[in-house]
Amino acid sequence: MITAEAWKNKKYAVYGLARSGLATVRALVASGAEVTAWDRSEEARAKAEGATLLDLDSADLSAFDSLVVSPGVPLNTHPIAARARAAGVESIGDIELFARARPELPPHKVVGITGTNGKSTTTALVHHILQTAGVPTTMGGNIGLPILAQDALPAGGVYVLELSSYQIDLTQSLDCDVAVLLNITPDHLDRYESFEAYAESKLRLFSMQSPCRFVIVDNDTDAAFGATDEQRDIEIIFTDMIEDFGAQISMNAQSEWPTLQGPHNRLNAAAAIGVSYALEVPAADIELGLRTYPGLPHRMERVREMGGVLFVNDSKATNAEAAAPALAAYPRIRWIVGGQAKTKELGDTARHLDHVVHAYTIGEAGPMFADLLEARGIAVTRAETLENAVKCAAEDSQAGETVLLSPACASFDQFRDFEARGDAFRALVGKL
């Protein structure tokens, strides 16, 4: 794990003891900090070894140097955030603790990647390219193991961090050597007073950077939310500049990257190429990394090909903006859609309905999607359950088609989370 003298003898209150919370407790305790922890789950509290357990929902927070909260705690509505502000105690997360530990770590670089969609794929792709090039690297933040649970990298290592807006909200001093903003579309508006406030949260990743660091941002995103005049001395690599670099790595070679299909993955790959360029990774290693990238579970995951029909698990697509890229990636799709809806519209998926030969609706939002799609002239089977949808789609499909689970919805009406939904799809396809 990562430890730091900077934390020694300080008093931390850790609120929320899921994976990152428990990793935080262990790292702080190992560093000689005084740690008080709380979670409403008795089972979670039992795992907080070395910490003093105290109900922080009612405790006097002024006794602590910092309140370390889980990114899942809504700072805009949760009482503990307001109580911390009233007590004059900072609210931070594990990424900020990592930032404060950096001066004690072997010389290294940090890549921070944020955006509404594509963060996980881009983070994992950058990590894979660095591994391919033999660079010591690890990935963390909103992906993989909590960053404080990982061992410090040797000199020359690169930490690749996927960062949600929630994590950025709890971070004050993460000076990324390379900061990436992929895109900003409406999401998580229950946590922000407006779309502009949500966008501002993402942009804070840039404002924490020192001058002359690398910023990588899509042209369209920069036009709407780009660096301020004060930040223009930061070196900016836009998508068109990345494609200029494609003289060495042909962006037309996307057909040779089996797990990076579709226009959205072209942009994810462009961002990863830009990061690799900023880190001076040799062109041959970048190209090899793009060809050999294995992909991520539940993100346009190729599950099986049977009788010329491809089955794809895109369960991670929990909103329309996330589902649209998968619809754009395949020419003839039998689309499994539905769950717990976040909107009552088709959103960006409406732009790619010409690729859908038939839809199979499931879950709580199934009837709504069926009505919306039928109104657009799409044939629909109201399957209700994932099991029925897979069965019907497999029976109906023909060679050259793709059976695509890309629900455009949350999973909580029928499954524990999107991973459970994707696992169920995998299992059902495996039994065909």
Residue pairs with C-beta under 8 A, 6 or more apart in sequence:
1 23
1 26
1 27
1 30
1 148
1 149
1 150
1 151
2 27
2 98
2 101
2 105
2 147
2 148
2 150
2 151
2 152
3 27
3 30
3 31
3 101
4 31
4 97
4 100
4 101
4 104
5 31
5 104
6 100
6 101
6 103
6 104
7 27
7 28
7 31
7 32
7 33
7 97
7 100
7 101
8 31
8 32
8 33
9 32
9 33
9 34
10 33
10 34
10 65
10 66
11 33
11 34
11 36
11 63
11 64
11 65
11 66
12 28
12 33
12 34
12 35
12 36
12 64
12 65
12 66
12 67
12 68
13 36
13 37
13 38
13 54
13 56
13 59
13 61
13 64
13 66
13 67
13 68
13 89
14 21
14 24
14 25
14 28
14 35
14 36
14 37
14 38
14 48
14 51
14 68
14 69
15 21
15 37
15 38
15 39
15 56
15 67
15 68
15 69
15 70
15 73
15 80
16 39
16 69
16 70
16 72
16 73
17 25
17 37
17 38
17 39
17 41
17 44
17 45
17 47
17 48
18 39
18 44
18 70
18 72
19 145
19 146
19 149
20 70
20 71
20 93
20 94
20 146
20 148
21 37
21 39
21 44
21 68
21 70
21 94
22 44
22 47
22 48
23 94
23 145
23 146
23 147
23 148
23 149
24 68
24 94
24 97
24 146
24 148
25 35
25 37
25 48
25 49
25 50
25 51
26 49
26 50
26 148
26 149
27 97
27 148
27 149
28 35
28 68
28 97
29 35
29 49
29 50
29 51
34 52
35 50
35 51
35 52
36 51
36 52
36 53
36 54
36 56
36 59
36 64
37 45
37 48
37 51
37 52
37 53
37 54
37 56
38 45
38 53
38 54
38 55
38 56
38 57
38 59
39 45
39 48
45 53
56 67
56 80
57 79
57 80
60 87
61 67
61 80
61 83
61 84
61 87
61 89
62 87
62 88
62 89
64 89
65 89
66 89
66 90
66 91
66 92
67 80
67 84
67 89
67 90
67 91
67 92
68 91
68 92
68 93
68 94
68 97
69 75
69 80
69 81
69 91
69 92
69 93
69 170
70 93
71 93
71 142
71 164
71 166
71 167
71 169
71 170
72 166
73 80
73 81
74 81
74 190
74 191
75 81
75 91
75 169
75 170
75 191
76 191
76 192
76 193
81 91
84 90
84 91
85 91
90 172
91 170
92 170
92 171
92 172
93 167
93 170
93 171
94 146
94 147
94 148
95 141
95 147
95 161
95 163
95 167
95 168
95 170
95 171
95 174
96 170
96 171
96 172
96 173
96 174
97 148
98 147
98 148
98 159
98 174
99 171
99 172
99 173
99 174
99 175
100 173
102 108
102 110
105 152
105 153
106 152
106 153
106 154
106 155
106 156
106 157
107 155
107 156
108 153
108 155
108 156
108 157
108 158
108 159
109 157
109 158
109 159
109 177
109 178
109 279
110 158
110 159
110 161
110 174
110 175
110 176
110 177
110 178
111 126
111 158
111 159
111 160
111 161
111 176
111 177
111 178
111 179
111 180
111 275
111 279
112 141
112 161
112 163
112 174
112 176
112 178
112 179
112 180
112 205
113 119
113 122
113 123
113 126
113 160
113 161
113 162
113 163
113 180
113 182
113 271
113 275
114 162
114 163
114 164
114 165
114 168
114 179
114 180
114 181
114 182
114 202
114 205
115 122
115 180
115 181
115 182
115 183
115 184
115 202
115 221
116 182
116 183
116 184
116 185
116 187
116 321
117 182
117 183
117 185
117 264
117 321
117 322
117 325
118 182
118 183
118 264
118 267
118 268
118 271
119 142
119 143
119 162
119 163
119 164
119 182
120 142
120 143
120 162
120 296
120 299
120 316
121 260
121 265
121 268
121 295
121 296
121 299
122 180
122 182
122 268
122 271
122 272
123 139
123 141
123 143
123 160
123 161
123 162
124 139
124 143
124 293
124 296
125 260
125 268
125 269
125 272
125 289
125 290
125 293
126 139
126 160
126 272
126 275
126 276
127 137
127 138
127 139
127 160
128 289
128 292
128 293
128 294
129 272
129 276
129 281
129 285
129 286
129 289
129 290
129 293
130 137
130 158
130 160
130 276
130 279
130 281
130 289
131 137
131 289
132 285
132 288
132 289
132 292
133 276
133 281
133 282
133 285
133 286
133 289
134 285
135 156
135 157
135 158
135 279
135 281
136 153
136 154
136 156
136 157
136 158
137 153
137 157
137 158
137 159
137 160
138 144
138 147
138 150
138 153
138 157
138 159
138 160
139 159
139 160
139 161
139 162
140 146
140 147
140 150
140 159
140 160
140 161
140 162
141 147
141 161
141 162
141 163
141 164
141 167
142 161
142 162
142 163
142 164
142 167
143 162
147 159
147 161
153 159
158 279
161 174
161 176
163 171
163 205
165 188
165 191
165 192
165 198
165 201
165 202
166 188
166 191
168 201
168 202
168 204
168 205
169 201
169 204
171 204
171 208
172 208
173 208
174 205
174 208
175 208
175 209
175 210
175 213
176 205
176 208
176 209
176 213
177 213
177 214
177 278
177 279
178 213
178 214
178 215
178 216
178 275
178 278
178 279
179 205
179 206
179 209
179 213
179 214
179 215
179 216
180 215
180 216
180 217
180 271
180 274
180 275
181 202
181 203
181 205
181 206
181 215
181 216
181 217
181 218
181 221
181 225
182 218
182 221
182 267
182 268
182 271
183 218
183 220
183 221
183 267
184 198
184 199
184 202
184 221
184 224
184 225
185 321
185 348
186 195
186 198
186 321
187 198
187 319
187 321
188 198
189 195
189 198
191 198
192 198
192 201
199 224
199 225
202 225
203 225
206 215
206 227
206 231
206 234
207 231
209 215
209 234
211 233
211 234
212 233
212 234
212 235
213 234
213 235
214 234
214 235
214 237
214 274
214 275
214 278
215 227
215 231
215 234
215 235
215 236
215 237
216 236
216 237
216 242
216 271
216 274
216 275
216 278
217 226
217 227
217 236
217 238
218 238
218 239
218 267
218 271
219 238
219 239
219 240
222 236
222 238
226 236
227 234
227 236
237 274
237 277
237 278
239 267
239 270
241 274
242 270
242 271
242 273
242 274
242 277
243 251
243 270
245 273
245 274
245 277
246 252
246 273
248 283
249 273
249 283
249 286
249 287
249 290
251 266
251 269
251 270
253 287
253 290
254 260
254 261
254 265
254 266
254 269
256 290
256 291
257 265
257 269
257 290
257 291
257 293
258 302
259 293
259 294
259 295
259 300
259 302
260 266
260 268
260 269
260 290
260 293
260 295
261 300
261 329
261 330
262 300
262 325
262 326
262 328
262 329
262 330
263 325
263 328
263 329
264 324
264 325
264 328
264 329
265 300
265 325
265 329
269 290
272 290
273 286
273 290
276 285
276 286
276 289
277 286
295 301
295 302
296 316
297 313
297 419
297 422
298 313
298 314
298 315
298 316
298 418
298 419
298 422
299 314
299 316
300 312
300 313
300 314
300 325
300 326
300 329
301 312
301 313
301 314
301 422
302 310
302 311
302 312
303 311
303 312
303 313
303 425
303 426
303 429
303 430
304 310
304 311
304 429
304 430
304 432
305 311
306 432
307 399
308 398
308 399
308 400
308 401
309 394
309 397
309 398
309 399
309 400
309 401
309 402
309 403
310 330
310 401
310 402
310 403
311 402
311 403
311 429
312 326
312 330
312 402
312 403
312 404
312 405
312 406
313 405
313 422
313 425
313 426
313 429
314 323
314 326
314 404
314 405
314 406
315 405
315 406
315 407
315 411
315 418
315 419
315 421
315 422
315 425
316 322
316 418
316 422
317 323
317 326
317 406
317 407
317 408
318 339
318 342
318 407
318 408
318 409
318 410
318 411
318 418
319 342
319 343
319 347
319 408
319 409
320 342
320 343
320 345
320 346
320 347
320 348
320 349
320 408
321 347
321 348
322 406
322 408
323 337
323 348
323 349
323 406
323 407
323 408
324 347
324 348
324 349
324 351
324 352
326 404
326 406
327 333
327 335
327 349
327 352
327 353
327 355
327 356
327 404
327 406
328 351
328 352
328 355
330 355
330 402
330 404
331 355
331 400
332 355
332 357
332 400
332 401
332 402
333 355
333 356
333 357
333 401
333 402
333 403
333 404
334 356
334 357
334 358
334 359
334 360
334 393
334 396
334 397
334 401
334 402
334 403
334 404
335 356
335 358
335 359
335 360
335 404
335 406
336 359
336 360
336 362
336 383
336 386
336 389
336 390
336 393
336 403
336 404
336 405
336 406
336 407
336 425
337 349
337 359
337 360
337 361
337 362
337 369
337 373
337 406
337 407
337 408
337 409
338 361
338 362
338 363
338 364
338 365
338 366
338 369
338 407
338 408
338 409
339 362
339 363
339 364
339 365
339 407
339 408
339 409
339 410
339 411
339 412
339 413
339 414
339 415
339 421
340 363
340 364
340 365
340 409
340 410
340 411
340 412
340 413
341 364
341 365
341 368
341 369
341 408
341 409
341 410
342 409
342 410
344 368
345 372
346 353
346 369
346 372
346 373
346 376
347 408
349 408
350 376
353 373
353 376
353 378
356 373
356 378
357 379
357 401
358 378
358 379
358 380
358 381
358 393
358 396
359 369
359 370
359 373
359 378
359 379
359 380
359 381
360 380
360 381
360 383
360 388
360 389
360 392
360 393
361 367
361 369
361 370
361 373
361 380
361 381
361 382
361 383
361 384
361 389
362 383
362 384
362 385
362 386
362 388
362 389
362 407
362 414
363 384
363 407
363 409
363 413
363 414
364 413
364 414
365 409
365 413
366 382
366 383
366 384
367 382
369 380
369 408
370 380
370 382
373 380
374 380
381 389
381 392
381 396
383 389
383 392
385 414
386 405
386 414
386 421
386 424
386 425
386 428
387 424
387 428
390 403
390 425
390 428
390 429
390 432
391 428
393 403
394 403
394 429
394 432
397 403
403 429
405 421
405 422
405 425
407 421
410 418
411 417
411 418
411 420
411 421
414 421
415 421
415 424
